[in-house]
Amino acid sequence: MTHVSSHVLAPTTVDDVTTDPFPDPVAPLRQTAEQFRGWLERNHEALEPFRHEVAEELHLSSARFRPLQKLLWDHGWHRLGWPVDVGGLGGSPLHRYVVAEELAAAGYVNPAIHGSVEIIAPMLIRFAPDLAARHVPKGVSGDEVWCQGFSEPDAGSDLGSLRTRAIADGDGFRVSGQKMWSSNGHIASWCCLLARTGDPDEGYRGLTMFWVDLSAAGVRVVPTKLESGASDTSEIFLEDVHVPADHLIGGVGEGWAAVMYLMQFERGAYAWGRQADLTTQLTELIVDHVDEFPANADELVGDAYLSLLGLRSRCRDTIGALAAGTNLGPAFSIDKILLSKAEQTMTEAARRLLSPRLELAGTDDAVAELWRSRWSFSRITTIYGGAGEVQRDLVAERLLGLPRGR
Amino acid sequence: MTTIDASELDLIRRSLRHVLDKFGPAEVPSALLAEGWADLIATDAAAAITTLSEEAGRSRSAAPVLDLAVLRGAGLEADATSVVVVDGSALAGAERALRFLWLTDDGIAVLGADAVDLVPAGGFDPALGLLRATAVRSGHEEIGDATVAAAAIAAGRRALASQMIGAVDQMLSETLEYIGARHQYGRAIGSFQTVKHRMAEVAVAVTAARAATTTAWQFADTADGPLLAMGCKALAGRAHHLASTHCFQVHGGIAFTVEHGFHQWVRRGLLLDHLLGDHKSLTREVGRSVIARGRPPRVPLLTDVATM
């Protein structure tokens, strides 16, 4: 194993990266989990700031958790399971999901920004190896924030109807149009953006995926104020934005294949990471607040835990398949539906377990603020990444074989 | 851990199904033993009991497969003449009893064949042949304490979960066939989105229940075993309840007829859900247990997944 030279921005009490060897990428997963737990324990003082989530704007939370991303990269934990070509240590991708689980189980927060890297990076690696080699190390280590540019004002769940145009121009393309619902958009430096290179009537066949520099001329990013009080999603306006030819993700007309590849990770691997965090949230809810629970707490906690048990058991099976390179395609819609149910069951249980704090307590009640923000976020989990109705269509048509059409 | 591969499991599934289809409830246990049941559960109890229970659910068999699961859970040898009493009820085929194993939270008591009076329970699903059991003679031998009883009850819950899961599989596939063939307004009713979404809900619920049952078996012998058994039975009970509701509705009026027979699924589900705790009471019990421990179990483990 070789060491890359690296700098540690975070507290110096963390194990020294120059003497602490990188974890072994071919070690059994059990060993990785044990060693990572040991590392977390040894460095718990330095890691303390990353234990607590508070309700805050995205630019603040992402800045707060960036040093954690850096630490995990510098010490190799976040290099496990990524190919060597993109700065990783190699080994099964399952190592990444084991690290996410152990981080959450030890009471830390998986950085939200890292979640979007876990979704986008596999597509870059598959469809644009050169871009992946340059950007994945920066994305995983927290140096860069990425976003998705898929939805448009008139193309939400019906992504195949999108109208943002990309026209060949010299050694690249000129992109014009409008994107919205780009999570992390206003703090991101790069965007994987789906645009139409074919005819408008070609639907999903005429689409191409681009890697767009959000600091390029002609790009304007405007955060969308959400009812939760946060602004973690943005509109992206593009006017004749030049994208070089080597910034295509896949070939011209391969955009749909790229986005469908990405969706496996958005609907599958992401669900594993979320259930790990939700389980930690349920644990903290019980440990910190059991004394104020109402008489029907058994039912509420039971509902919340059962939604997590079903989700986690399902995800264990599907991400095993994902890591083995099997494309389960529409089967991931089941994970996605189970995740959105778990998110909403959890936050609704929390609201009622803490009642009436979420309903009545002011902004000085940090617990109420945090759970209010989680509750609001959970409302959108049946919409982002393909609305619940679309997921159910996919299950019915593609898995159960019912006739297409509505 | 499963030690039986997929093609072997398919063969086993077919031979178990053959026994269930061929024999009446009283004969099924001895027929299974003659087919090598003891060896099968020694090789892979999870696969054996899950498969048998799913097939019993799928075929709507009244065979007392629960008895075999409970015997295994209690650490007793498989035998065809021990009849289990749970919630004061014995399953169909109890006339084979040479002894009764009376299961409560406190322990397992053995009663002689003549010490128990059996009366048909009637109720929602007479076809299940459930019997109300009353101990008519005092004097019995305790063969298991509360810990053994808890393991036996957990085993029973996992088996009942699989039985409901098998039933949901079959209900779903019969319903998919029906809504693909039934036309109204010039199209198959299965092409209407609201009908599709009801079916998707059922598929999602049964997928979660099945995955949770696998988890419950994987951790059956750990401290989480009883909690996970309750959890998987609650999820299976919910899935059956959803399937009963949605599949019944999309059948329209025909499901109300005696001749069609769909109602038998609904009735069977109510009974299977009732035995050893219905999904609503188990949900509360799971919650109570999670609160008491202070933390939910973080299982299954990814570290058990093979990396190659």
Interface residues (C-beta under 8 A of the other chain):
Chain A: P28 L29 R30 T32 A33 G91 S92 L94 Y97 V98 E101 A105 W272 A276 T279 L282 T283 I286 V287 V290 F293 A297 D298 E299 L300 V301 G302 D303 A304 Y305 L306 L308 L309 G310 L311 R312 S313 R314 R316 D317 I319 G320 A323 A324 I334 I337 L338 E389 Q391 R392 D393 V395 A396 E397 L399 L400 G401 L402 P403 R404 G405 R406
Chain B: L172 L176 I179 G180 R187 A188 G190 S191 F192 Q193 V195 K196 H197 M199 A200 E201 A203 V204 T207 A208 A209 A211 A212 T214 T215 L228 G231 C232 A234 L235 K280 L282 T283 R284 E285 V286 G287 R288 V290 I291 G294 R295 P296 R298 V299 P300 L301 L302 T303 D304 V305 A306 T307 M308
